[in-house]
Amino acid sequence: MSARRRLRTAVIGMGFIGPNHVDAVRRGGHADVVVVADADAARAETRANALAVPAWTADIDALLGDPNIDVVHVCTPNATHVAIASAALEADKHVVLEKPMAPDSGAAHRLRSLARARGRHVMVAFTYRGYPQVRRARALVADGEAGDVRLVHGAYLQEWLSEPDDYNWRIDPAVGGASRAVADIGTHWFDLAEFVSGVRVTEVFADLATFIPVRYRTEQDTLAFGTAMSARTPVQVSSEDAATILLRFEGGRRGSFVVSQVSPGHRNDLVLEVGASRLSLAWQQESPERLWLGSRAENRIVDRLVSDQPIGVPDLPIGHPEGWSEAFRDVMRPFYSAVANDVAPDQVPAGSYPSADDGERSVAFVEAVLRSSQSRRWEQMPTAESGRPQTEVAGRAASQ
């Protein structure tokens, strides 16, 4: 029996994240990256040579019109996501999309509807679902071993914008959007919280803060993680550096988290704890091989001891830590498997990969946070149509 034709992938956007998409696709096993693209032709050529990709282009329209491309990865600045992803779907490509999926929920909904109408898969790059210990925590909740979920809390703290000379395109609302810290990294925490707990957020109460109201930019401000080093131009900042957010989940559950891009000493410190009736579970991205389990009888740290990948699928032996790159590879595997095996999007089990539904829901979360910060009131999340079913893996409702 002949092997199925390998998928052909194009990656658009060769800044920080694009090359990591190239690496994840290659190691996932289903596809070859045949071309990379960037509006900056010199950067596209440099990245193609460095990554040994056979072709590069600055002509995005021509790439999207190529009938030989099966999957398009959109790794460009936020404001361009919808236009590029829509054109890719119209050209019958499957799409992997960096978050945020869209600048507002209306655009996100239209993009999701287009994907459904064209019968194409769309994955949003919520990388942290790919960690083995995250999947283990989700399973402990889903199978009832942890008991009924009561509390979901944590933080996502970074330091890379903690000084006035730290500047990046995300700070410009015309490019990055009205929200920065919440949209950029808070959505990762939000998606992970719902993914692990199996319950959805129903309301938010948010307090946003801009601690550095003036920043300084240079011609290098398009770098993903840039610092002003030459002639400085002051820029008034309107997006948030940090936020504290209270959460209400379905069934009377409660939660909270802090998000910050201005916290010195925190490189990429995502922490999630789910408190249930029999177990508390905590996971930290900077120590991803360990899952903390707490109970009345004992507290223990559980290392990754077994693989949850099928035999023959590459992963690392115990004692060889699996990190962010492996998580990125693994979160894409179900997406590429579904595309390679011609599984229709509506036949993929919920939660297999972060879908357009999840992407739309994360955009709605950002909007609710922004409304709450302005109104100083609890603001509701959508309850119907958008996102996963409300009780996908949830147990009985917590006591009020």
MARKOL-188146 format. One line per field, with one value per residue: residue in one letter; x, y, z of N, C-alpha, C in turn; residue number from 1. Coordinates in steps of 0.05 Angstrom, whole numbers. Layout:
N
r	[A/...]
n_px	[X/...]
n_py	[Y/...]
n_pz	[Z/...]
ca_px	[X/...]
ca_py	[Y/...]
ca_pz	[Z/...]
c_px	[X/...]
c_py	[Y/...]
c_pz	[Z/...]
k	[NUM/...]
# end
This chain:
400
r	[M/S/A/R/R/R/L/R/T/A/V/I/G/M/G/F/I/G/P/N/H/V/D/A/V/R/R/G/G/H/A/D/V/V/V/V/A/D/A/D/A/A/R/A/E/T/R/A/N/A/L/A/V/P/A/W/T/A/D/I/D/A/L/L/G/D/P/N/I/D/V/V/H/V/C/T/P/N/A/T/H/V/A/I/A/S/A/A/L/E/A/D/K/H/V/V/L/E/K/P/M/A/P/D/S/G/A/A/H/R/L/R/S/L/A/R/A/R/G/R/H/V/M/V/A/F/T/Y/R/G/Y/P/Q/V/R/R/A/R/A/L/V/A/D/G/E/A/G/D/V/R/L/V/H/G/A/Y/L/Q/E/W/L/S/E/P/D/D/Y/N/W/R/I/D/P/A/V/G/G/A/S/R/A/V/A/D/I/G/T/H/W/F/D/L/A/E/F/V/S/G/V/R/V/T/E/V/F/A/D/L/A/T/F/I/P/V/R/Y/R/T/E/Q/D/T/L/A/F/G/T/A/M/S/A/R/T/P/V/Q/V/S/S/E/D/A/A/T/I/L/L/R/F/E/G/G/R/R/G/S/F/V/V/S/Q/V/S/P/G/H/R/N/D/L/V/L/E/V/G/A/S/R/L/S/L/A/W/Q/Q/E/S/P/E/R/L/W/L/G/S/R/A/E/N/R/I/V/D/R/L/V/S/D/Q/P/I/G/V/P/D/L/P/I/G/H/P/E/G/W/S/E/A/F/R/D/V/M/R/P/F/Y/S/A/V/A/N/D/V/A/P/D/Q/V/P/A/G/S/Y/P/S/A/D/D/G/E/R/S/V/A/F/V/E/A/V/L/R/S/S/Q/S/R/R/W/E/Q/M/P/T/A/E/S/G/R/P/Q/T/E/V/A/G/R/A/A/S/Q]
n_px	[17/13/44/10/8/54/38/41/68/64/95/79/107/164/186/198/166/153/198/197/148/161/199/167/128/160/180/134/118/80/83/118/155/152/158/174/150/152/137/182/229/284/289/257/287/335/317/297/344/374/341/339/297/265/245/229/189/164/116/56/4/12/33/-11/-45/-23/-36/-12/-1/-20/-28/-29/9/-2/35/42/40/-14/-56/-60/-79/-133/-144/-104/-113/-166/-161/-130/-165/-206/-178/-179/-142/-118/-110/-64/-62/-34/-47/-75/-135/-166/-182/-230/-291/-331/-303/-274/-315/-335/-291/-287/-337/-328/-288/-317/-355/-322/-303/-253/-197/-180/-131/-113/-57/-49/-3/10/-24/0/37/58/46/5/-35/-42/-60/-110/-135/-139/-178/-220/-233/-254/-223/-200/-243/-298/-292/-273/-243/-203/-142/-85/-27/5/66/114/177/196/180/191/219/224/252/241/210/161/124/74/56/35/-30/-55/-31/-22/-69/-124/-116/-60/-24/-63/-87/-42/-13/-48/-91/-70/-66/-121/-143/-117/-135/-191/-185/-159/-191/-241/-286/-325/-311/-357/-365/-327/-285/-247/-185/-144/-76/-30/34/78/73/96/138/199/217/254/282/284/238/205/223/212/225/246/294/303/360/386/373/319/249/196/136/68/33/-23/-43/-49/-1/-6/-53/-105/-151/-214/-254/-314/-338/-378/-430/-421/-368/-305/-251/-186/-134/-69/-38/21/69/112/144/199/248/214/212/181/132/83/31/-15/-68/-115/-166/-200/-251/-227/-174/-121/-89/-29/10/70/98/152/175/162/159/138/82/43/7/-42/-72/-117/-91/-38/15/45/96/91/130/140/130/114/102/52/45/32/65/122/116/156/181/212/255/242/271/296/282/220/204/182/186/174/122/98/104/72/21/5/2/-49/-80/-52/-55/-110/-119/-84/-108/-157/-200/-261/-272/-316/-318/-277/-258/-279/-233/-187/-149/-131/-182/-217/-263/-245/-208/-242/-270/-230/-220/-268/-264/-222/-248/-289/-259/-236/-284/-301/-259/-268/-322/-321/-348/-376/-372/-405/-388/-397/-449/-470/-465/-412/-348/-328/-374/-411/-404/-361/-319/-333/-348/-397/-434/-403/-413/-455]
n_py	[-24/43/101/158/221/270/328/396/454/524/578/640/700/717/731/728/682/653/619/580/555/531/493/461/440/408/370/345/308/300/335/377/437/479/531/596/660/732/801/831/822/811/791/745/715/708/678/632/610/601/563/523/519/506/548/618/678/745/756/751/743/712/666/648/635/590/526/481/485/461/474/534/574/628/677/730/802/821/852/836/784/766/780/752/699/692/697/652/611/619/602/550/528/496/524/548/590/645/672/736/710/746/818/831/802/797/795/749/711/713/693/641/621/623/584/538/538/528/480/472/461/499/519/549/577/558/541/517/476/431/408/349/343/379/356/311/333/353/304/281/313/307/252/248/238/280/303/350/411/471/519/560/585/630/655/694/716/761/793/823/873/910/957/1027/1033/987/963/946/921/905/943/985/1003/1002/961/919/917/935/914/890/860/824/804/783/747/735/709/659/637/638/603/556/549/538/492/454/452/441/471/530/600/648/701/763/805/858/893/937/959/1010/1016/1040/1094/1122/1102/1086/1085/1057/1049/995/973/933/885/824/821/875/927/995/1024/1064/1126/1155/1155/1183/1149/1150/1107/1065/1015/959/944/906/864/850/799/777/718/685/621/571/537/558/560/591/639/669/711/738/778/799/838/864/848/841/788/747/706/674/660/622/600/553/533/485/476/425/381/335/335/383/413/434/469/492/531/541/498/448/392/374/361/385/354/359/337/319/277/275/315/318/317/301/271/270/207/170/161/194/189/150/87/92/144/200/220/245/206/189/233/264/326/350/407/474/473/420/418/453/425/380/400/412/363/333/366/365/310/302/333/306/257/266/278/306/373/377/327/319/304/344/389/365/394/464/500/540/554/558/599/642/646/662/713/738/736/773/820/822/831/882/913/907/931/984/994/981/939/872/834/797/734/704/656/618/581/600/572/514/461/473/436/402/370/374/360/349/406/456/471/526]
n_pz	[0/-18/10/38/4/25/63/41/65/78/110/135/153/184/233/303/317/270/249/289/280/231/249/285/250/216/252/268/230/189/146/98/99/48/31/55/76/76/87/84/40/44/95/90/53/82/126/100/79/126/151/116/79/18/-15/-19/-10/-22/-40/-21/-40/-86/-64/-34/-76/-97/-119/-100/-47/16/70/107/149/192/215/225/244/289/265/213/211/200/146/117/133/117/61/52/67/29/-15/-7/30/90/156/202/256/288/353/374/344/315/310/336/361/323/274/284/288/235/208/229/211/156/151/165/124/80/93/118/161/218/262/323/353/410/448/497/511/491/526/560/616/623/593/624/672/655/642/693/716/680/683/732/777/806/829/840/806/838/845/801/787/779/743/692/679/654/636/594/576/615/621/603/554/527/471/421/365/383/419/391/378/329/302/338/367/413/463/500/539/559/512/486/521/563/540/529/581/596/557/571/623/616/584/617/664/643/647/632/629/653/669/678/717/712/722/692/680/662/671/649/618/576/524/488/421/365/299/301/320/300/315/350/405/425/442/453/426/399/366/399/400/433/453/466/508/503/513/559/610/648/685/732/745/761/760/742/736/700/736/787/802/818/803/789/761/748/700/668/634/653/696/731/730/718/668/631/658/668/707/731/772/791/834/862/891/913/898/889/834/805/757/726/675/670/696/668/668/715/756/807/858/906/967/1021/1046/1028/998/934/884/818/770/698/676/640/570/531/479/420/405/365/350/352/415/474/517/586/634/597/588/564/529/510/454/442/461/426/378/390/400/349/324/324/292/242/232/225/178/142/139/117/150/166/190/227/247/281/347/402/432/411/383/389/365/314/340/393/387/373/420/456/437/449/504/513/496/535/581/569/567/620/649/634/649/702/724/731/673/622/590/524/518/485/423/408/417/459/478/538/580/568/592/644/713/764/785/825/895/911]
ca_px	[0/30/40/-4/25/59/26/59/62/76/95/80/116/190/197/206/151/152/216/188/128/175/211/146/117/179/183/109/119/60/85/143/153/163/163/168/144/152/135/210/241/311/286/247/310/354/306/296/371/381/324/340/271/273/236/219/176/151/91/37/-18/21/35/-38/-57/-9/-53/3/1/-42/-32/-16/13/-3/53/46/28/-42/-75/-61/-88/-159/-142/-88/-127/-190/-152/-121/-189/-219/-162/-181/-120/-122/-96/-54/-63/-25/-67/-104/-146/-178/-183/-255/-306/-345/-285/-268/-338/-336/-269/-296/-358/-316/-274/-338/-367/-303/-295/-225/-189/-166/-120/-102/-32/-47/19/14/-39/16/54/47/34/-20/-55/-46/-78/-136/-146/-146/-203/-240/-242/-267/-205/-195/-268/-312/-276/-283/-227/-183/-127/-57/-15/24/83/138/192/210/172/191/234/214/265/231/189/154/101/49/49/19/-56/-62/-19/-25/-96/-129/-105/-33/-16/-84/-90/-17/-7/-70/-108/-58/-75/-150/-148/-107/-153/-215/-178/-153/-213/-265/-309/-322/-315/-382/-363/-301/-283/-219/-172/-120/-58/-7/54/98/55/112/160/216/220/274/276/284/214/191/233/193/233/265/301/313/389/398/356/295/225/176/110/48/23/-51/-50/-42/23/-13/-81/-114/-177/-231/-269/-335/-341/-404/-434/-414/-339/-292/-223/-172/-107/-53/-22/39/93/130/151/227/254/195/218/157/123/55/24/-43/-77/-143/-173/-224/-260/-210/-146/-112/-69/-15/31/84/110/181/183/139/159/127/55/38/-19/-46/-97/-117/-73/-10/22/67/102/92/146/131/142/106/94/24/45/32/91/131/115/179/182/237/253/241/297/303/259/205/198/164/187/160/94/89/102/51/-5/-2/-1/-77/-89/-41/-65/-137/-116/-71/-126/-182/-222/-275/-269/-337/-315/-254/-268/-274/-209/-165/-130/-145/-196/-227/-282/-229/-197/-263/-276/-209/-224/-291/-253/-207/-268/-302/-239/-235/-309/-302/-241/-280/-347/-316/-369/-375/-382/-411/-378/-417/-458/-481/-454/-383/-331/-334/-398/-406/-397/-346/-306/-338/-363/-420/-430/-393/-433/-456]
ca_py	[0/67/121/182/244/288/354/418/476/550/594/669/716/705/744/709/657/638/597/559/540/513/471/444/425/387/348/332/284/297/355/390/466/483/559/616/686/755/826/839/802/804/773/719/701/700/656/608/599/591/540/503/517/508/572/641/698/768/759/734/735/690/642/638/625/566/503/459/489/449/487/560/584/657/685/759/819/816/866/823/756/760/783/730/673/691/691/624/594/622/587/522/519/494/547/550/619/656/688/732/702/769/841/832/777/796/785/721/695/711/675/614/613/617/558/518/537/517/453/473/461/522/516/573/566/557/522/504/451/409/396/324/345/393/336/294/347/353/277/276/327/296/225/250/232/304/312/372/435/493/543/560/610/629/679/693/739/764/816/834/901/922/983/1046/1029/963/970/924/929/900/967/1002/991/998/936/898/916/952/901/879/838/804/791/770/724/728/690/632/628/634/578/533/545/524/466/435/450/432/489/555/626/661/730/772/831/863/919/939/980/1017/1027/1055/1108/1131/1085/1097/1067/1063/1035/966/966/910/860/812/829/896/947/1018/1027/1087/1149/1147/1171/1177/1140/1148/1079/1063/988/952/929/885/863/830/792/758/701/666/598/558/519/570/559/618/639/694/709/762/777/822/837/883/836/832/762/727/704/665/646/615/582/547/514/478/465/409/372/315/342/407/407/459/465/517/528/541/472/435/363/368/367/384/344/363/325/318/256/281/332/305/326/278/276/256/181/153/176/191/186/122/75/99/173/209/238/242/187/201/244/283/344/361/436/490/464/395/424/465/402/362/413/412/336/325/382/354/283/305/342/286/234/276/278/332/388/372/300/318/306/370/390/351/416/490/505/567/559/567/625/662/649/678/741/747/740/799/841/824/844/910/925/907/952/1010/997/974/920/845/832/769/721/691/630/600/580/603/556/487/457/483/415/382/350/382/343/361/434/461/483/555]
ca_pz	[0/-20/31/30/-4/48/60/34/83/75/135/128/176/192/257/324/319/245/248/308/266/212/265/295/227/207/272/271/214/167/125/91/95/22/25/76/64/94/72/81/23/54/118/80/41/103/142/84/78/153/159/93/65/-10/-29/-3/-26/-9/-54/-5/-57/-104/-47/-28/-100/-106/-113/-88/-18/31/96/110/177/192/237/220/264/294/248/187/213/187/117/106/139/100/34/51/67/3/-33/2/47/118/167/230/260/314/368/374/319/302/328/350/360/298/253/291/280/206/200/237/193/130/153/165/97/61/102/123/189/228/288/335/365/439/450/523/512/481/546/571/643/620/585/647/691/643/645/721/720/662/691/758/799/822/841/828/805/854/841/780/790/771/733/670/684/637/643/571/571/642/621/582/528/515/452/403/349/397/434/373/376/300/293/359/378/436/487/495/557/561/486/478/538/580/525/534/608/594/542/587/646/607/574/639/683/630/652/618/643/647/675/685/730/706/728/675/688/645/689/634/598/553/517/467/399/345/274/306/336/289/327/369/432/419/462/439/432/385/368/413/396/454/444/486/509/511/520/587/617/667/693/752/734/775/741/750/718/702/759/812/807/819/795/787/753/743/676/667/617/665/722/729/741/708/639/617/682/667/729/732/793/792/860/861/918/923/891/877/814/797/737/720/649/672/705/655/672/741/763/836/867/935/978/1051/1056/1021/975/920/857/800/746/674/678/617/546/523/450/411/398/338/347/368/437/489/540/613/641/576/591/541/534/494/426/440/464/400/359/397/397/321/313/317/269/217/228/214/151/126/136/105/170/164/215/246/257/300/375/416/448/398/379/393/339/309/362/416/380/375/448/469/429/465/531/513/495/561/599/563/576/649/658/629/664/730/732/720/645/614/566/508/530/464/396/406/435/465/495/565/598/553/610/671/730/776/792/853/913/909]
c_px	[18/23/25/15/29/48/48/50/77/74/99/86/141/203/205/192/151/172/210/166/141/186/189/133/135/180/156/105/100/66/114/138/167/169/158/165/145/150/163/224/268/309/276/270/329/343/304/323/379/366/324/313/276/265/227/206/167/124/70/14/-11/23/8/-52/-44/-26/-38/7/-24/-49/-16/-14/14/11/60/35/-2/-61/-79/-74/-112/-157/-127/-102/-151/-182/-143/-145/-204/-204/-161/-157/-131/-103/-88/-49/-52/-47/-57/-114/-155/-178/-208/-271/-322/-328/-277/-290/-340/-314/-276/-318/-348/-302/-295/-350/-348/-294/-265/-220/-174/-157/-108/-79/-31/-29/18/-4/-22/33/42/34/9/-42/-61/-65/-106/-150/-155/-173/-225/-251/-253/-248/-200/-220/-280/-295/-289/-269/-207/-168/-99/-47/1/40/107/152/201/201/173/206/223/227/257/207/185/129/74/39/32/-8/-66/-52/-25/-53/-99/-118/-78/-28/-38/-87/-66/-12/-30/-89/-96/-67/-105/-156/-140/-125/-179/-208/-173/-177/-238/-289/-304/-326/-341/-382/-335/-304/-253/-210/-145/-103/-36/13/75/82/70/135/176/222/243/265/275/258/198/201/213/199/254/270/313/343/401/379/329/272/205/149/92/35/-6/-59/-39/-16/16/-43/-85/-143/-190/-248/-291/-338/-369/-405/-425/-385/-328/-263/-212/-145/-95/-38/-5/62/115/139/179/231/236/199/193/142/92/50/-6/-48/-107/-148/-200/-230/-242/-180/-144/-90/-56/7/43/100/141/193/163/138/145/98/51/10/-21/-73/-95/-96/-44/-8/45/71/106/108/133/146/135/99/65/22/45/60/98/130/138/171/207/234/252/269/309/280/246/197/180/163/172/130/83/85/77/23/-14/-7/-29/-88/-78/-50/-93/-136/-105/-90/-154/-205/-235/-273/-291/-336/-291/-265/-261/-249/-185/-142/-145/-156/-204/-248/-267/-216/-217/-270/-255/-211/-247/-282/-239/-227/-282/-284/-238/-260/-310/-283/-252/-305/-344/-339/-362/-386/-384/-395/-401/-424/-467/-465/-424/-369/-341/-361/-392/-397/-381/-333/-313/-353/-387/-414/-420/-416/-432/-446]
c_py	[25/87/145/204/262/315/375/443/501/565/623/684/703/721/724/682/640/615/574/543/521/489/451/428/402/364/334/308/282/315/365/420/471/512/575/643/708/780/837/817/793/785/746/702/691/677/631/595/587/566/519/498/522/533/593/660/722/773/740/725/712/664/630/626/600/541/480/462/478/465/513/567/615/667/715/776/817/828/853/795/750/760/759/704/670/684/662/605/595/606/557/511/515/515/541/580/626/671/717/727/726/793/844/807/775/785/756/703/692/692/646/604/607/590/535/515/524/489/451/473/488/516/542/563/571/535/505/480/427/396/370/327/362/374/317/307/348/326/272/290/313/269/225/245/256/312/335/397/457/520/539/586/607/656/673/718/738/790/833/862/917/949/1001/1043/1003/970/948/933/924/925/986/990/987/972/913/895/932/940/890/855/816/789/774/745/716/708/661/621/621/607/554/528/530/496/446/431/438/448/516/579/638/691/738/800/838/891/920/962/984/1031/1044/1070/1119/1112/1097/1077/1076/1049/1005/957/943/884/850/821/850/915/971/1023/1052/1111/1141/1166/1164/1170/1138/1120/1079/1035/981/937/904/886/844/825/771/743/687/646/587/540/531/570/588/616/667/690/737/758/802/817/856/874/825/805/740/726/696/647/643/594/578/527/510/464/451/397/351/321/371/400/434/452/492/513/527/516/452/405/355/378/364/375/346/350/326/298/263/302/319/319/302/286/262/229/163/172/173/191/157/113/83/129/184/227/231/222/203/209/262/303/352/389/448/480/438/399/436/443/386/374/413/384/328/340/370/326/284/314/320/262/241/273/306/347/382/343/297/322/333/368/376/371/442/500/534/574/570/594/647/667/666/707/753/752/767/822/844/837/874/925/927/929/980/1014/994/957/892/846/803/760/709/663/610/602/581/585/528/484/463/461/393/361/356/361/357/390/437/473/513/567]
c_pz	[0/2/20/23/20/42/54/49/75/102/127/154/188/215/277/321/294/243/267/296/246/227/274/273/219/227/277/253/190/143/121/88/68/15/50/62/85/76/67/66/34/78/109/69/62/119/126/82/105/160/137/82/36/-25/-10/-22/-9/-21/-41/-23/-75/-88/-42/-52/-110/-99/-100/-58/-4/56/97/140/176/218/235/243/265/274/221/187/197/157/105/109/121/71/31/51/41/-19/-26/16/75/131/196/235/287/327/371/346/302/321/344/345/334/275/259/283/250/195/206/218/165/130/152/136/77/69/108/153/195/257/298/354/396/448/475/527/505/502/557/598/643/612/607/667/680/646/674/728/705/671/719/782/817/837/826/829/822/847/818/782/782/761/708/671/666/645/619/563/597/643/599/555/514/497/432/388/363/413/417/369/347/290/313/370/403/462/480/513/558/534/479/495/556/567/528/560/608/580/558/611/638/597/596/657/670/634/640/636/634/650/683/699/728/713/713/684/667/663/675/612/574/549/494/446/381/319/277/319/324/300/348/398/429/442/447/447/418/388/379/407/417/442/468/485/518/519/548/589/634/673/715/746/752/754/755/728/720/726/786/819/805/810/794/774/748/718/675/648/628/693/721/743/731/677/624/637/682/689/729/755/790/819/858/889/930/919/883/858/806/778/730/694/651/685/694/659/698/744/793/841/897/944/1008/1061/1051/999/961/893/839/775/722/673/654/594/540/492/442/403/369/333/364/391/453/512/566/621/620/575/565/547/514/465/422/443/439/379/365/396/368/310/307/294/243/211/215/185/133/120/127/125/169/191/236/257/277/328/387/433/435/393/383/367/336/330/386/411/382/404/463/461/445/494/533/513/522/582/594/572/606/661/655/646/694/741/721/691/637/590/550/520/510/438/395/426/440/479/524/584/585/571/639/687/741/784/821/869/910/935]
k	[1/2/3/4/5/6/7/8/9/10/11/12/13/14/15/16/17/18/19/20/21/22/23/24/25/26/27/28/29/30/31/32/33/34/35/36/37/38/39/40/41/42/43/44/45/46/47/48/49/50/51/52/53/54/55/56/57/58/59/60/61/62/63/64/65/66/67/68/69/70/71/72/73/74/75/76/77/78/79/80/81/82/83/84/85/86/87/88/89/90/91/92/93/94/95/96/97/98/99/100/101/102/103/104/105/106/107/108/109/110/111/112/113/114/115/116/117/118/119/120/121/122/123/124/125/126/127/128/129/130/131/132/133/134/135/136/137/138/139/140/141/142/143/144/145/146/147/148/149/150/151/152/153/154/155/156/157/158/159/160/161/162/163/164/165/166/167/168/169/170/171/172/173/174/175/176/177/178/179/180/181/182/183/184/185/186/187/188/189/190/191/192/193/194/195/196/197/198/199/200/201/202/203/204/205/206/207/208/209/210/211/212/213/214/215/216/217/218/219/220/221/222/223/224/225/226/227/228/229/230/231/232/233/234/235/236/237/238/239/240/241/242/243/244/245/246/247/248/249/250/251/252/253/254/255/256/257/258/259/260/261/262/263/264/265/266/267/268/269/270/271/272/273/274/275/276/277/278/279/280/281/282/283/284/285/286/287/288/289/290/291/292/293/294/295/296/297/298/299/300/301/302/303/304/305/306/307/308/309/310/311/312/313/314/315/316/317/318/319/320/321/322/323/324/325/326/327/328/329/330/331/332/333/334/335/336/337/338/339/340/341/342/343/344/345/346/347/348/349/350/351/352/353/354/355/356/357/358/359/360/361/362/363/364/365/366/367/368/369/370/371/372/373/374/375/376/377/378/379/380/381/382/383/384/385/386/387/388/389/390/391/392/393/394/395/396/397/398/399/400]
# end
